[in-house]
Amino acid sequence: MVKKIFSAAVAALLITNAAQADYSSHPGAAAFVKTMVEEHNFDRDWVVAILKQSEAKQSILDAMSRPAESVMTWERYRKIFIQDSRVAQGVEFWQEHLEELTRAEKEFGVPASMIVGIIGVETRYGRNKGSFRVVDALATLGFDFPRRSSFFLGQLEEYMLMVREQGIEPFSLKGSYAGAMGYGQFIPSSYRAYAVDFDGDGKVDIVNSSVDAVGSVANYFKRHGWRLNEPVVSPAVVKDGVDESLFNAGLKPEKTIAELKAAGITGDRALAPEQKATAMKLDGDKGAEYWIGLQNFYVITRYNHSSMYAMAAYQLSELIAAEMAKASAP
């Protein structure tokens, strides 16, 4: 039976460290355990053992309280991700995975440059996948971060389902302070929904397989509505006296290009008047930068709900693509 899949490991997991937080006795633990047992047919002792072994991490709570996207200007944020070294590493990654990236572009309709850009922003092409045990991150945030407790308990639930499905030892995976994993930093729900076996070895492994990571990022973008051969952003020219409330009103493109133009915000002439867009104002190193974000820009924000993140990933992808073009020129 499914309930007995991990029964052999229960005894070992029950060995706890008295100095660490015991999440099995947390006020919210009983409801969580009940969900896992009754809705997903897990062994109760196995779930309790996982909670007992999970360690509370104050550093995780501290990091979650001050994400870079909420405390930095675009000028500072951009410098974190747009560097010559990261561009060079992106070219190296692209050249090393040329066949897989070409196949992913063809199969999913997502540019190789965008796939490489995302993996570059997330982990420097696998060089920095995170040092926190995923179980610790999700338990800490699920039980001790009230503002987003429901979300992270849901991710802890997804994680337990994921390790059961994949046959993974639950404490073996490490990731970010938010519980994201692998080259592309998928949270557990995204892992289960969008990760693919792109190298054909019969396993879905975005933690150790860069090829699976390539296919999985491409699949994520396709499933979230990426439109092949459509633009991502356009620089905007803004007339004096434009209503400031039009900028940064939301990530989803809801105004048409025609409506923005009528309000004094003009983008590339090639943009169709009926095309949906969102207007952005970012604090750059030379002052205010004005941009128009389109559907594909919105898709990037589904990966990380930040206009600065999406802009950094896109600009990195463009710089890498330019260097690749130079490298392949006769």
Secondary structure in CASP SS format (residue, H / E / C, confidence):
PFRMAT SS
TARGET T0000
AUTHOR 0000-0000-0000
METHOD secondary structure of the structure
MODEL  1
M C 1.00
V H 1.00
K H 1.00
K H 1.00
I C 1.00
F C 1.00
S H 1.00
A H 1.00
A H 1.00
V H 1.00
A H 1.00
A H 1.00
L H 1.00
L C 1.00
I C 1.00
T C 1.00
N C 1.00
A C 1.00
A C 1.00
Q C 1.00
A C 1.00
D C 1.00
Y H 1.00
S H 1.00
S H 1.00
H C 1.00
P C 1.00
G C 1.00
A H 1.00
A H 1.00
A H 1.00
F H 1.00
V H 1.00
K H 1.00
T H 1.00
M H 1.00
V H 1.00
E H 1.00
E H 1.00
H H 1.00
N C 1.00
F C 1.00
D C 1.00
R H 1.00
D H 1.00
W H 1.00
V H 1.00
V H 1.00
A H 1.00
I H 1.00
L H 1.00
K H 1.00
Q H 1.00
S C 1.00
E C 1.00
A C 1.00
K C 1.00
Q H 1.00
S H 1.00
I H 1.00
L H 1.00
D H 1.00
A H 1.00
M H 1.00
S C 1.00
R C 1.00
P C 1.00
A H 1.00
E H 1.00
S H 1.00
V H 1.00
M C 1.00
T C 1.00
W H 1.00
E H 1.00
R H 1.00
Y H 1.00
R H 1.00
K H 1.00
I H 1.00
F H 1.00
I C 1.00
Q C 1.00
D H 1.00
S H 1.00
R H 1.00
V H 1.00
A H 1.00
Q H 1.00
G H 1.00
V H 1.00
E H 1.00
F H 1.00
W H 1.00
Q H 1.00
E H 1.00
H C 1.00
L H 1.00
E H 1.00
E H 1.00
L H 1.00
T H 1.00
R H 1.00
A H 1.00
E H 1.00
K H 1.00
E H 1.00
F H 1.00
G C 1.00
V C 1.00
P C 1.00
A H 1.00
S H 1.00
M H 1.00
I H 1.00
V H 1.00
G H 1.00
I H 1.00
I H 1.00
G H 1.00
V H 1.00
E H 1.00
T H 1.00
R C 1.00
Y C 1.00
G C 1.00
R C 1.00
N C 1.00
K C 1.00
G C 1.00
S C 1.00
F E 1.00
R E 1.00
V H 1.00
V H 1.00
D H 1.00
A H 1.00
L H 1.00
A H 1.00
T H 1.00
L H 1.00
G H 1.00
F H 1.00
D H 1.00
F C 1.00
P H 1.00
R H 1.00
R H 1.00
S H 1.00
S H 1.00
F H 1.00
F H 1.00
L H 1.00
G H 1.00
Q H 1.00
L H 1.00
E H 1.00
E H 1.00
Y H 1.00
M H 1.00
L H 1.00
M H 1.00
V H 1.00
R H 1.00
E H 1.00
Q H 1.00
G C 1.00
I C 1.00
E C 1.00
P C 1.00
F C 1.00
S C 1.00
L C 1.00
K E 1.00
G E 1.00
S C 1.00
Y C 1.00
A C 1.00
G C 1.00
A C 1.00
M E 1.00
G C 1.00
Y C 1.00
G C 1.00
Q C 1.00
F E 1.00
I C 1.00
P H 1.00
S H 1.00
S H 1.00
Y H 1.00
R H 1.00
A H 1.00
Y H 1.00
A C 1.00
V C 1.00
D C 1.00
F C 1.00
D C 1.00
G C 1.00
D C 1.00
G C 1.00
K C 1.00
V C 1.00
D C 1.00
I C 1.00
V C 1.00
N C 1.00
S C 1.00
S H 1.00
V H 1.00
D H 1.00
A H 1.00
V H 1.00
G H 1.00
S H 1.00
V H 1.00
A H 1.00
N H 1.00
Y H 1.00
F H 1.00
K H 1.00
R H 1.00
H C 1.00
G C 1.00
W C 1.00
R C 1.00
L C 1.00
N C 1.00
E C 1.00
P C 1.00
V C 1.00
V E 1.00
S E 1.00
P E 1.00
A C 1.00
V E 1.00
V E 1.00
K C 1.00
D C 1.00
G C 1.00
V C 1.00
D C 1.00
E H 1.00
S H 1.00
L H 1.00
F E 1.00
N C 1.00
A C 1.00
G C 1.00
L C 1.00
K C 1.00
P C 1.00
E C 1.00
K E 1.00
T E 1.00
I H 1.00
A H 1.00
E H 1.00
L H 1.00
K H 1.00
A H 1.00
A C 1.00
G C 1.00
I E 1.00
T E 1.00
G C 1.00
D C 1.00
R C 1.00
A C 1.00
L C 1.00
A C 1.00
P C 1.00
E C 1.00
Q C 1.00
K E 1.00
A E 1.00
T E 1.00
A E 1.00
M E 1.00
K E 1.00
L E 1.00
D E 1.00
G E 1.00
D C 1.00
K C 1.00
G E 1.00
A E 1.00
E E 1.00
Y E 1.00
W E 1.00
I E 1.00
G E 1.00
L C 1.00
Q H 1.00
N H 1.00
F H 1.00
Y H 1.00
V H 1.00
I H 1.00
T H 1.00
R C 1.00
Y C 1.00
N C 1.00
H C 1.00
S C 1.00
S H 1.00
M H 1.00
Y H 1.00
A H 1.00
M H 1.00
A H 1.00
A H 1.00
Y H 1.00
Q H 1.00
L H 1.00
S H 1.00
E H 1.00
L H 1.00
I H 1.00
A H 1.00
A H 1.00
E H 1.00
M H 1.00
A H 1.00
K H 1.00
A H 1.00
S H 1.00
A C 1.00
P C 1.00
END
